[in-house]
Amino acid sequence: MTRHAAYWGELIEQGSVVVYGPVVDATGSWGLGVFRAADPQSARALVEADPAISSGLATFELGSMLVAVVPD
């Protein structure tokens, strides 16, 4: 998980990630990341390169936003 956090921290520093972090709800805990990607293939590659995903520790679901309002 240290490598997982470092990976997303690096993406934050690069400006690719808007927000990421753990979420807790009635089903348990899981992570959420909102990031910028040029296309669906780039988005998938970014997530698949996450050490938690590539090691098999975690899985992911990928969705897209039609419109996002973010600060400049």
C-alpha positions as CSV (number, residue, x, y, z in Angstrom):
1,M,0.0,0.0,0.0
2,T,3.0,2.3,0.5
3,R,3.8,2.0,-3.2
4,H,0.1,2.5,-4.1
5,A,0.0,5.8,-2.1
6,A,3.3,6.9,-3.6
7,Y,2.1,6.3,-7.1
8,W,-1.0,8.4,-6.6
9,G,1.0,11.1,-4.8
10,E,3.3,11.3,-7.8
11,L,0.3,11.7,-10.1
12,I,-1.1,14.5,-7.8
13,E,2.3,16.3,-8.2
14,Q,2.1,15.9,-12.0
15,G,-1.3,17.5,-12.0
16,S,-3.1,14.4,-13.4
17,V,-5.1,13.7,-10.3
18,V,-7.9,15.9,-9.0
19,V,-8.5,14.0,-5.8
20,Y,-7.9,10.5,-4.4
21,G,-8.3,8.7,-1.1
22,P,-10.0,6.0,0.9
23,V,-13.8,5.9,1.2
24,V,-15.8,4.1,3.9
25,D,-19.4,3.1,3.5
26,A,-21.8,0.3,4.5
27,T,-19.9,-2.2,2.2
28,G,-16.5,-1.5,3.8
29,S,-13.6,0.6,2.7
30,W,-12.4,1.2,-0.9
31,G,-10.5,3.9,-2.8
32,L,-11.6,6.6,-5.1
33,G,-9.5,8.5,-7.6
34,V,-10.6,11.3,-9.9
35,F,-8.0,12.1,-12.6
36,R,-7.6,13.7,-16.0
37,A,-6.9,11.4,-19.0
38,A,-6.9,12.1,-22.7
39,D,-8.9,9.1,-23.6
40,P,-10.3,5.8,-22.1
41,Q,-7.1,3.9,-23.1
42,S,-4.9,6.4,-21.2
43,A,-7.2,6.2,-18.2
44,R,-7.1,2.4,-18.1
45,A,-3.3,2.4,-18.5
46,L,-2.9,4.9,-15.6
47,V,-5.0,2.7,-13.3
48,E,-3.4,-0.5,-14.4
49,A,0.0,0.9,-13.6
50,D,-1.0,1.4,-9.9
51,P,1.1,-1.1,-7.9
52,A,-2.0,-2.2,-5.9
53,I,-3.7,-3.2,-9.2
54,S,-0.7,-4.6,-11.0
55,S,0.2,-6.8,-8.0
56,G,-3.3,-8.2,-7.8
57,L,-3.9,-6.7,-4.3
58,A,-6.9,-4.6,-5.6
59,T,-9.2,-4.4,-8.5
60,F,-10.8,-1.4,-10.1
61,E,-13.9,-0.1,-11.9
62,L,-13.4,2.7,-14.4
63,G,-16.0,5.3,-15.2
64,S,-16.0,8.6,-17.0
65,M,-17.6,12.0,-16.3
66,L,-19.3,13.8,-19.1
67,V,-18.6,17.2,-17.5
68,A,-16.4,18.1,-14.6
69,V,-16.2,21.5,-12.8
70,V,-12.9,22.0,-11.2
71,P,-11.0,25.1,-9.9
72,D,-8.5,26.7,-12.3
